[in-house]
Amino acid sequence: MLVHNQTRFPVFIIGLTKPDFAAFDCHFADCFMNTLLKIGANEEQMQSAQDLLAPVSIHKSSDRSVQGTLNQMKGDIEHMLWYDNAKITECSPYKTAAWLAGKPCNVKGQKDCIWPVDAMLKLLSDNSISNNRVVH
């Protein structure tokens, strides 16, 4: 489970083995882009996401708000697995991440919740607009 700090948008990757980590960027891109498709990203947002993809940079987060989001999402997945009596390997990573992205997240210091779906699509739309501006 990975979460974007600003938007709290999740990427859920399952079933990786040690050799898979050599191609982690490809696995991440696959899960991220397919999750965007699941949430209904339009062509411009998909292109913006593709343009923004870079080698994955994973940091140990000291931001307790981000850690809280990760813990909440982890608990949601555990509940889903228990309630549906499912195995993690039978879950669709794209569908699961899209489901998680549709839930509100509290962010320390902000009055309103973040909806990861809306926040990520807005970020991608804003990036698409700024990349298409003509400078006179």
Summary of the structure (lengths in Angstrom):
residues: 136
radius of gyration: 15.7
end to end distance: 43.1
largest distance: 59.5
contacts: 351
relative contact order: 0.20
helix: 58%
strand: 4%
